Amino acid sequence: MSRKINISKYEGNTHYSVHVIDSFGQEHHLGYFKSYIIDDIERQAQEIWNNEVKPKEDLMSRAIKECI
């Protein structure tokens, strides 16, 4: 999975929602911003990516997935 930064603003809203997706597909919400500075978002995203950890797989979920 690739790393991404998603910045979205729904029609009529006054704030942007910022999410960072790491290489394991985990989504991290950075918050809501009235305006944003891309350097700050990139810095926070880089911090998340430098500290990302592979999530532990739930054995029960895996067993159920294999039965389907």
Phi, psi and omega in degrees: 000148181264161178274141182217155169240121178249123176241119182229153177215119179281150181303129180093344178281156178255356183237152176264145175254130184242126178233144175241133178248126181273179185290349177263002178087005178282135181261132180241121180271121180274340177131187178250135184228137176289324172217162181222151176247118188301329179297320179293319179294317178297322179296314179294321178296316180297323178297316177297314183293326178289335184249014183291145182230138179297127181292145178289137179276132178284120184297324179295316179298319179296317180296319179295318180299320180290335179282336184280000000 
